[in-house]
Amino acid sequence: MIDVTRKQTDVVNKPTQQNLFQPDDLPEAPTSWERAAAIDQLAAQVVFNRPLDTAFHYLIPDELRGILNPGQRVKAPFGRGDRPTVGFCVGVGPVPDTGRKLKSIDSVLDREPLLTTRMLDLTRWIAERYLCPWGIVLESVVPAGVKKQAGTRMITCYTAAENLRERMETVKLSAKQQAVVNVLLDAGQPLAVDELTEAANCGTSPLDSLKKKGLIQAIRRRSEPSATNFGTIAPQADLKLNGEQQQALNIIVESLRSQQHQTFLLHGVTGSGKTEVYIQAIREVVSYGKQAIVLVPEISLTPQTIRRFRCRVDSVAVLHSHLSDAERHWQWQQIASGAVQVIVGARSAIFAPTPQLGLIVIDEEHETTFKQETAPRYHTREVARERARSANIPLVLGTATPTLESWLRVRQKKDALISLSRRIGNRPMPPVVIVDVRNDPHITKGAAIGRALTSSMRAALNDGGQVILFLNVRGYCPVLWCRACGQAVTCPDCDLSLTWHKTRNVALCHSCEFNMIPPTHCPTSFAILLEPPKVAQLCFLAKPRACNV
C-alpha cells in the first residue's frame, strides 16, 4: 500500500530549480526589436575556388545590404585562421538555422554582378553534369582580365558640392574657377582631372582653390577600359540564296519567331553556303533587338569570320584566348551592356554575358576543339544546348561531317535535320583518289612519295598550281600491314591501326595507349610482316589481295 501523505509531503518540501536563482540573475527575454533584427538579418551563400561542393553561409553586414547581389565576388574569412578569401556570391536569403554563429562578409569586390541569375544556373548545371565543384566552374567562366578589371585604374574625379548654385552667390570666383564650376554643372556627373581641365581650359590650380572653398569635391573612381579598334569594313548586301538555302533559312526563322527552343543540325557539303544561312538568320535576330553567339573551332578562323560578319551587321565582338586582358575586359563590358549584336569566338565565347540572347550557332560542330581538356571538362555543344534551352532560343549546328552524337539525336527525333546537298552554283565536288602504295617501287626507306603522287604533283606544278602535303607527325609510320594480305595491325580494344614508333620499337594506339612490340608475322597468317618505310598519311588499303600464304 502506497503512503500518499508521505508522497505529497516530499513534493511540497522539494526545492524547485527556480528558487536557486535570484530574479536579477535570470537572462532577460529578447525584446521585440531584437527579435525583429534577428529575423531581418540576411545571409549570403558563397562558393570558393576549392575542390568542395558546399556553399557556405555568411552574414551580410548592414553597410553591404543593398550592395551585394548574386553573381558578385566577395572577400570572406575562410579556412584555418579565417584568411580573407575571394569567392562568388551565388544566393542571398534569410539566415539559416544552423546552430552556429555565422561569420560576416568582409567586402564586395564588384560594383555590378559579373554573372546573371541565368548564367549562375548554367554554371550550376555544368558543375553537376561534369562533376566539377561550382566554385571552380565560376572561376573558369569569368575571364581573368574581367576579374582584375584590366585596362583600368583608380583616378581622381571632381564633382559639384551640394547647393553649389546657392553658395556661388556669396563667393567671389575668378574667371578660371567660374569656368570649372560651369563645366561641372553642365556635365551633371563627376569628371576626371584631365577631362575637367581640358574642358575649362585651365590647369589644376583652380581645382585646388575650389576644393579648399568647399565648392567641389574630389572622389576616387575607376576609369573605363580603352576601346579596341578593329578598323572599318565597307558594308555588303545579302547574297541571293538558292532553293535549299532559302528553305533552311525559313525553318530557322520560323523557330525564331515562335520563340521556342529547337536544335537544328545544318548538314551541308563543303561549299554549300552554310555561312550565308548563318548570317541571314543572325540579321533576322538583330532586327528583333537581340544578340547572337557564333562559335568557331579554331582561333585562326576567328578573324576571317569576323570580317564576314562585320560587313553585314553593325557591331561584332570577339572573344578568344589571344586577346590581351584589357581587350577582353573591354569586349566583356560591351557585350554585357547590350552594345554588341554578334559575338564571335572559340569555345569560351559560349559564356558571353549577352543580356538579350536570340540565337547560338556552332560552326564545324564535329571538331574536337570544342571539348575543354581541363577542369571543368565541358563540351561546348552540350553547354550551348542547355543555354539555348533555358533561354528558349534556337541552336544551329553546322557541319559537313556530323558527329555520331548529333546524328543519333536526329534519328531519335530530338533534333531537326536541315540538309544542303549541293554546292553553290552546282559546282562539282573535288575528286578524291585512294592510292594503294604497298607495291609501289618508288616507296622505299628513303622516299615517302609514290609514283601516283609524284605524277599528280608534277601535273599541278606544271599548270601553275600549288600542292599541300599532310604528313604524319606522330610516330615513324601510321600503320603496319602485311604486304601479302593487306591486314593491318590494330588495337584489340579500339580496333584502330597501331602507329609504329621506330626509336622506341613499339606499336602504339594513340586512343587508349595500348602498346606492343611490332610483330614479325601477319596477324592472321604466318606471312612475314615487312617493315614499311616512312610514308605520307594516306589510305594504304585500296583492293587488298587475297592472302597467298
C-alpha positions in Angstrom: 0.0 0.0 0.0 1.4 3.4 -1.1 1.7 6.2 1.5 0.0 9.0 -0.3 0.6 11.5 2.5 4.4 10.9 2.5 4.5 11.3 -1.2 2.7 14.6 -1.2 4.9 15.9 1.6 8.1 15.1 -0.4 6.8 17.0 -3.3 5.9 20.1 -1.3 9.2 20.1 0.6 11.4 19.5 -2.5 13.0 22.8 -3.6 12.4 23.8 -7.2 15.2 25.0 -9.6 13.6 28.4 -9.8 14.4 29.1 -6.1 18.1 28.5 -6.8 18.4 31.8 -8.7 17.6 35.4 -7.9 15.3 37.2 -10.3 18.2 39.5 -11.3 20.4 36.6 -12.3 18.0 35.2 -14.9 18.7 36.1 -18.6 16.3 38.7 -19.9 13.9 37.6 -22.7 14.7 39.2 -26.1 12.8 42.4 -26.7 10.5 42.8 -29.8 13.1 44.9 -31.7 15.8 42.3 -31.0 13.6 39.6 -32.4 12.8 41.7 -35.5 16.5 42.4 -36.0 17.3 38.7 -35.9 14.6 38.0 -38.4 15.7 40.9 -40.6 19.3 39.6 -41.0 20.4 38.3 -44.4 22.9 35.7 -45.3 24.9 35.2 -48.5 25.7 31.8 -50.0 29.4 31.8 -51.1 31.3 29.3 -53.1 35.1 29.3 -53.3 37.7 28.1 -55.9 38.3 24.9 -53.9 37.5 21.2 -54.6 34.4 21.5 -52.4 30.7 21.0 -53.3 29.5 23.2 -50.4 28.1 26.7 -50.5 29.0 28.4 -47.2 26.7 30.9 -45.4 27.9 34.3 -44.3 26.1 37.2 -42.6 25.7 40.3 -44.7 26.7 43.4 -42.7 24.3 46.3 -42.7 26.7 48.5 -44.7 26.7 45.9 -47.6 23.0 45.3 -47.7 21.6 46.6 -50.9 25.0 46.3 -52.5 25.6 42.6 -52.5 23.8 40.5 -55.1 24.2 37.0 -56.6 27.0 37.0 -59.2 29.3 39.3 -57.4 32.7 38.4 -55.9 33.2 38.9 -52.2 36.0 38.6 -49.7 35.2 36.5 -46.6 37.1 34.6 -43.9 37.7 31.0 -44.8 39.6 28.1 -43.6 42.1 27.9 -40.7 43.0 31.3 -39.4 40.0 32.9 -41.2 42.1 34.1 -44.0 40.3 36.6 -46.3 39.4 34.5 -49.4 37.8 35.6 -52.6 34.6 33.7 -53.6 31.4 34.1 -55.6 28.1 35.0 -54.0 25.5 32.6 -55.5 22.5 33.5 -53.4 21.1 35.9 -50.8 18.4 34.9 -48.3 17.4 34.6 -44.7 19.8 33.4 -42.1 19.6 29.5 -41.9 19.1 27.8 -38.6 22.5 26.0 -38.4 23.0 26.3 -34.7 26.4 28.0 -35.3 27.4 31.6 -35.2 27.9 32.7 -38.8 30.9 34.8 -39.9 30.4 38.0 -41.8 31.5 39.1 -45.2 34.5 41.4 -45.3 33.9 43.3 -48.5 32.3 43.2 -52.0 34.8 43.3 -54.9 32.5 44.1 -57.9 30.2 47.1 -58.4 27.9 45.1 -60.6 27.3 41.3 -60.8 29.7 39.5 -63.2 27.1 36.8 -63.9 23.4 37.0 -64.2 21.0 34.6 -62.5 20.6 32.6 -65.7 24.3 32.2 -66.1 24.6 31.1 -62.4 22.1 28.4 -63.2 24.1 27.4 -66.3 27.3 27.1 -64.3 25.5 25.1 -61.7 24.3 22.7 -64.4 27.9 22.4 -65.7 29.2 21.6 -62.2 26.6 18.9 -61.7 26.9 17.3 -65.2 30.7 17.3 -65.4 31.3 16.6 -61.7 33.3 19.7 -61.0 32.9 22.0 -58.0 30.8 25.0 -58.6 33.5 27.5 -57.4 36.0 26.1 -59.9 33.4 26.4 -62.8 32.7 30.0 -61.8 36.4 30.8 -61.7 36.9 29.5 -65.2 33.9 31.1 -66.8 34.8 34.7 -65.9 38.0 35.8 -67.7 40.9 36.9 -65.6 41.0 40.3 -67.3 37.4 40.9 -66.2 38.1 39.9 -62.6 41.1 42.1 -62.2 39.5 44.9 -64.3 42.4 45.0 -66.7 42.9 48.3 -68.6 41.5 50.4 -65.8 43.0 52.3 -62.9 41.8 54.4 -60.0 41.7 58.1 -60.9 40.7 61.3 -59.1 37.4 62.8 -60.3 35.7 66.1 -59.2 32.0 66.6 -58.7 30.0 69.7 -57.7 29.2 70.1 -54.0 25.6 70.2 -52.7 23.8 73.5 -53.1 26.6 74.8 -55.3 24.4 77.2 -57.2 23.2 78.9 -54.0 26.7 79.2 -52.5 28.1 80.8 -55.6 26.1 83.9 -54.9 28.1 84.6 -51.8 31.5 83.6 -53.1 33.7 85.6 -55.5 35.3 83.4 -58.1 38.0 84.1 -60.7 37.3 83.5 -64.4 39.1 80.1 -64.4 37.3 79.0 -61.3 33.9 80.1 -62.8 34.7 78.1 -65.9 35.4 75.0 -63.9 32.1 75.3 -62.0 30.2 75.9 -65.2 31.7 72.7 -66.8 30.8 70.6 -63.7 27.2 72.0 -63.6 26.7 71.3 -67.3 28.1 67.8 -67.1 26.0 66.7 -64.2 28.4 63.9 -63.3 31.9 63.5 -61.9 34.7 64.4 -64.4 38.3 63.2 -64.4 41.0 65.8 -63.8 42.3 65.8 -67.4 38.7 66.0 -68.8 37.8 68.9 -66.5 40.9 70.9 -67.1 40.7 70.4 -70.8 37.0 71.5 -71.0 37.6 74.5 -68.7 40.9 75.4 -70.5 42.8 75.8 -67.2 45.3 74.0 -65.0 44.9 72.2 -61.7 45.3 75.4 -59.6 41.7 76.5 -59.9 40.6 73.0 -58.8 42.7 73.2 -55.6 41.2 76.6 -54.8 37.6 75.4 -55.3 38.3 72.3 -53.3 39.5 74.4 -50.4 36.4 76.6 -50.6 34.2 73.5 -50.4 32.6 74.2 -53.8 33.8 70.9 -55.4 34.6 67.5 -54.0 37.3 65.0 -55.0 36.3 61.4 -55.3 38.2 58.3 -56.4 36.7 56.2 -59.3 37.9 53.5 -61.6 38.4 54.5 -65.2 36.8 52.7 -68.1 38.9 50.4 -70.3 40.0 51.8 -73.6 38.1 50.7 -76.7 39.6 48.3 -79.2 39.8 49.5 -82.8 39.2 46.8 -85.5 39.2 49.2 -88.4 36.4 49.8 -90.8 34.9 47.5 -93.4 32.6 48.5 -96.2 29.1 47.1 -95.8 27.9 44.5 -98.2 24.4 43.4 -99.3 22.9 40.0 -98.7 23.7 37.3 -101.2 21.0 35.6 -103.2 20.1 32.2 -101.7 19.4 29.1 -103.7 16.3 26.9 -103.1 17.9 24.8 -100.4 19.5 27.7 -98.6 16.2 29.6 -98.6 14.3 26.6 -97.2 16.9 26.2 -94.4 16.7 29.9 -93.6 12.8 29.8 -93.4 12.9 26.9 -91.0 15.3 28.7 -88.6 13.4 32.0 -88.9 10.1 30.2 -88.1 11.7 28.9 -84.9 12.9 32.4 -84.0 9.5 33.9 -84.5 7.8 31.2 -82.4 10.3 31.8 -79.6 10.7 28.1 -78.9 13.9 26.2 -78.4 14.9 23.8 -81.2 18.3 22.4 -82.1 18.9 22.3 -85.9 21.7 20.1 -87.5 22.6 22.0 -90.6 24.2 19.3 -92.6 25.7 20.7 -95.8 28.6 19.6 -98.0 31.6 21.8 -98.2 30.8 24.9 -100.3 27.0 24.6 -99.9 26.7 28.1 -98.4 26.1 27.3 -94.7 27.7 30.5 -93.6 25.3 32.7 -95.7 22.4 30.9 -93.9 24.0 31.8 -90.5 24.4 35.4 -91.5 20.9 36.0 -92.8 19.4 34.2 -89.7 21.5 36.4 -87.5 20.4 39.5 -89.3 16.8 38.4 -88.5 17.8 38.1 -84.8 19.4 41.5 -84.8 16.3 43.1 -86.3 14.5 42.0 -83.1 17.0 43.8 -81.0 18.6 40.6 -79.8 22.1 39.2 -79.9 23.7 36.1 -81.4 26.8 33.9 -80.5 28.8 32.3 -83.3 31.4 29.7 -82.2 34.2 28.6 -84.4 36.6 25.7 -83.7 39.9 27.5 -84.1 41.2 30.9 -83.2 42.8 31.2 -86.6 39.3 31.1 -88.1 38.1 34.0 -85.9 39.5 37.0 -88.0 38.1 35.5 -91.2 34.7 35.0 -89.6 34.7 38.5 -88.0 35.3 40.1 -91.4 32.4 38.2 -92.9 30.0 39.3 -90.2 31.3 42.9 -89.8 30.4 43.7 -93.4 26.8 42.6 -92.7 26.0 43.7 -89.2 26.8 46.9 -87.3 28.7 45.7 -84.2 30.7 42.5 -83.7 32.7 41.5 -80.6 35.4 38.8 -80.4 36.3 36.6 -77.5 39.3 34.2 -77.6 42.4 33.4 -75.7 44.8 35.5 -77.9 43.2 38.8 -76.7 45.0 40.8 -74.0 43.3 41.1 -70.6 42.5 44.7 -71.3 40.9 43.9 -74.7 38.9 41.0 -73.2 37.7 43.2 -70.4 36.5 45.9 -72.8 34.8 43.4 -75.0 33.1 41.8 -72.0 31.7 45.2 -70.9 30.4 46.0 -74.4 28.6 42.7 -74.6 27.1 43.0 -71.1 25.8 46.5 -71.9 24.0 45.2 -75.0 26.0 47.4 -77.4 27.2 44.3 -79.4 25.0 42.4 -81.8 27.2 39.4 -82.7 29.8 37.7 -80.6 32.3 35.5 -82.5 34.9 33.4 -80.7 36.2 30.0 -79.7 34.5 27.7 -77.1 34.8 30.2 -74.2 32.6 32.6 -76.1 29.6 30.5 -75.1 29.8 32.2 -71.7 29.5 35.7 -73.2 27.3 37.9 -70.9 24.6 38.6 -73.5 21.5 40.3 -71.9 19.3 39.6 -75.0 20.5 36.3 -76.5 18.4 35.3 -79.5 20.5 32.6 -81.4 23.5 30.4 -80.9 25.5 29.0 -83.9 28.3 26.4 -83.7 30.2 26.1 -87.0 32.0 22.8 -87.7 30.4 21.2 -84.7 32.2 18.0 -85.2 35.6 19.5 -84.3 37.3 18.1 -81.2 38.5 21.5 -80.1 35.0 22.2 -78.7 35.9 19.9 -75.8 37.6 21.5 -72.9 40.6 19.5 -71.8 41.0 21.0 -68.3 38.5 21.3 -65.4 35.7 21.9 -65.9 35.9 19.4 -68.8 32.7 20.6 -70.5 31.7 20.1 -74.2 30.7 23.4 -75.8 28.0 21.8 -77.9 26.2 20.4 -74.8 26.6 23.7 -72.8 25.2 25.6 -75.8 22.2 23.3 -76.0 21.5 23.8 -72.3 21.9 27.6 -72.6 19.6 27.7 -75.6 17.0 25.5 -73.9 16.9 27.8 -70.8 16.6 30.9 -73.0 14.0 29.3 -75.4 16.1 30.1 -78.5 17.3 28.1 -81.5 20.7 26.3 -81.6 22.2 25.7 -85.1 24.9 23.1 -85.5 26.6 23.4 -88.9 28.9 20.7 -90.3 29.7 18.7 -93.4 30.5 15.6 -91.3 28.2 15.4 -88.2 29.3 13.7 -85.1 27.7 10.4 -84.2 26.0 12.0 -81.1 24.4 14.7 -83.2 23.3 12.2 -85.9 21.8 9.9 -83.3 19.8 12.8 -81.8 18.4 13.5 -85.3 17.5 9.8 -85.7 15.8 9.9 -82.3 13.8 13.0 -83.4 15.3 15.1 -80.6 16.9 17.5 -83.1 15.8 18.6 -86.6 17.8 18.0 -89.7 18.3 20.6 -92.4 20.2 19.4 -95.5 22.2 21.3 -98.1 23.1 18.6 -100.6 24.5 20.7 -103.4 27.4 23.2 -103.7 26.7 26.8 -104.7 26.2 27.1 -108.4 26.1 23.3 -108.7 29.9 23.3 -108.7 31.4 19.7 -108.7 33.0 18.2 -105.7 36.8 17.9 -105.8 37.9 14.4 -106.8 39.3 12.1 -104.2 41.6 9.2 -105.1 42.6 6.4 -102.8 46.1 5.0 -103.8 47.4 1.6 -102.9 51.2 2.1 -102.3 52.0 -1.3 -100.9 53.7 -2.5 -104.1 54.8 0.9 -105.3 58.5 0.6 -106.3 59.0 4.4 -105.5 58.1 3.8 -101.9 61.4 2.9 -100.2 63.1 3.6 -96.9 64.4 6.9 -98.1 61.4 8.1 -100.1 57.8 8.7 -98.9 56.2 9.9 -102.2 55.0 7.2 -104.6 54.6 7.1 -108.3 50.9 8.3 -108.4 51.6 11.2 -106.0 54.7 12.2 -108.0 52.8 12.4 -111.3 49.9 14.4 -109.7 52.2 16.9 -108.1 54.2 17.4 -111.3 51.0 18.0 -113.2 49.7 20.5 -110.7 53.0 22.4 -110.7 53.3 22.5 -114.5 49.8 24.1 -114.6 51.0 26.8 -112.2 49.1 25.4 -109.2 50.2 24.6 -105.7 50.5 21.5 -103.6 49.8 20.8 -99.9 51.1 17.6 -98.3 49.7 16.5 -94.9 52.4 14.3 -93.4 52.1 12.0 -90.4 53.9 13.6 -87.4 53.2 11.0 -84.8 55.5 8.1 -85.0 57.6 6.7 -87.8 54.7 5.1 -89.7 50.9 5.4 -89.1 50.2 1.8 -89.9 51.8 -1.7 -90.1 50.3 -4.0 -92.7 51.0 -7.3 -94.3 52.2 -6.9 -97.9 50.7 -10.3 -98.8 47.1 -10.0 -97.5 46.8 -6.3 -96.6 45.9 -7.0 -93.0 46.8 -4.1 -90.6 47.9 -4.4 -87.0 45.1 -3.0 -84.9 44.4 -2.3 -81.3 42.4 -5.1 -79.6 40.3 -2.6 -77.7 39.8 0.3 -80.1 40.1 -1.5 -83.5 42.4 1.3 -84.6 45.6 0.9 -86.5 48.7 0.9 -84.3 51.3 3.6 -85.0 54.9 2.4 -85.3 57.4 4.4 -83.2 60.8 3.3 -84.6 63.0 4.8 -81.9 61.1 3.0 -79.2 60.4 0.0 -81.3 56.8 -0.1 -80.2 53.4 -0.2 -81.9 51.2 2.3 -80.0 47.5 3.0 -80.0 47.0 6.8 -79.6 43.5 6.4 -78.4 43.9 4.1 -75.4 47.7 3.9 -75.1 47.8 0.2 -75.8 51.3 -0.8 -77.0 53.1 -3.9 -78.1 56.3 -5.0 -79.8 55.9 -4.9 -83.6 55.0 -8.4 -84.8 57.2 -10.1 -87.3 54.4 -12.2 -88.8 51.0 -11.4 -90.2 48.3 -11.1 -87.6 46.0 -13.6 -89.5 48.6 -15.9 -91.0 52.3 -16.8 -91.0 53.4 -14.4 -93.7 56.3 -12.2 -92.8 55.2 -8.7 -91.9 57.5 -6.5 -93.8 58.9 -3.3 -92.3 57.2 -0.3 -94.0 59.1 2.9 -94.8 58.0 6.4 -93.6 55.1 7.4 -95.8 52.6 10.2 -96.2 49.4 9.9 -94.2 47.3 8.2 -97.0 44.8 5.4 -97.1 47.1 2.4 -97.7 44.4 -0.1 -98.5 42.5 0.0 -101.8 41.9 -3.6 -103.0 43.8 -5.9 -100.8 44.9 -9.1 -102.5 43.9 -12.5 -101.1 46.5 -13.9 -98.7 48.6 -16.3 -100.6 50.2 -17.9 -97.6 
